[in-house]
Amino acid sequence: MNDRLLSFMGICRRAGKLVIGNDPVKESIETDKALLVIIASDISQNTLKKIKPVIEQSGVPCFEVSRTKDEISLSLGKACAILAVTDKGFADKFSELIEAEQKKEETTI
């Protein structure tokens, strides 16, 4: 796998610091365990409509990545469109990777 973000998601999951799925992510936000939320680019509007108010109310940073549900699911071995990171070190590294990727996309446009 040559995708740093997807590879890092796998590492985070194996470390037990990744919450996968709408209801578990919502619960981790409500219990103040989520430090960062990651959303697939093709998340369903219904799922987004349910989780977005919870994310906005909590103030947890949220990033939509340019990866599909299928790409994320393949790298994690579990179907998902939304993830929450529960470790500060992992959350910081995800933020760094995503922001670097977004800057790279802006300069190529």
N, C-alpha and C positions, 0 to 999 in steps of 0.2 A: 504494500500500500504506500503510495507516494504522497498522500494527502496528510499534512501535519496535523490539521485540525481533527480529522476523523481518527487518526492514530492516537492522538492525545485523548479523545473521548474514550477509546478503548482502554487506555491506561487508567483513566479516571474511574471507569466502571469496575475494572479489576481491583482497584484500590478500595472500592466500596463507597466512593464519594460522589456518585452520580445517582440521582433519582429520575426514574423514567416513567413517563405517562402523565396524562392530564390530572387525574385524581391524586396520585402520589405527589406530584409537583405542587398542586394546590395545597395539600396538607403540609408539605415542607415549608411553603411560604407562610402559611398561617401560624406555624409553630416556630417561626424565625430561624429555621435551619438552612433555608436556601439563601445562598450568597450571590447567585447569578442564575439567570434563566436563559436557555438557548432554545430557539424556535426554528424549525425547518422552514425552508422557503415556500413549500407547498402545503403548509398546515391548513386544515379545513377552516372555513370561516366560522362554523358552528363551534368548534373547539376553541378557536381564538376568542370568540365572543364570550365564552364561559370563563376563560382564564384571565383575559386582559384586565378586567376591573380589579381582580385580586392582586395582580402584579402592580398595577398603577397605585393602588391604595397602600401597598407595602413599601414601595420605593426600591424594591430589589432591581438591580440593573438587568436589563433584558436585551438580548441581541437576536436578530433574525439573521441566520447564516445562509450563505448561498449554496446550501446542500439540501437535497430532497429528503423526504421521509425514507425513501428506499435506500439512499446512500447512507444515511445515519443508521438505519436499521441493520443494514448489511455489516457495518463496522462494529455494531454492538451485539449483534446476534439476537436482537429483540425489536419488534416493530414499535416505532415511536416517532412522534413529531415534536415533542416538547421534553426538555430535560432541565433538571436543576442541579447545580453544583453545590455541595455542602461543605467544602473545604476551602479556606482562604487562599492557600497556595495554588491550588488548582484553579480557583476562580480568577486569581490574578493572571495566571498564565493563559487561560482562555481569553480573557480580556485583551491581553497583549497580542495573541495570535489573530483574533478577530479584527482588532483595530488595525494591525499591520496589513491584513488582507484587504480591508476596506480602503485604506490609503492607496494600496497598490491598484485596486480597481478604479479609483478616482483618477489616478495619473494615466491610466491606459485609455480612458474615455476621451 
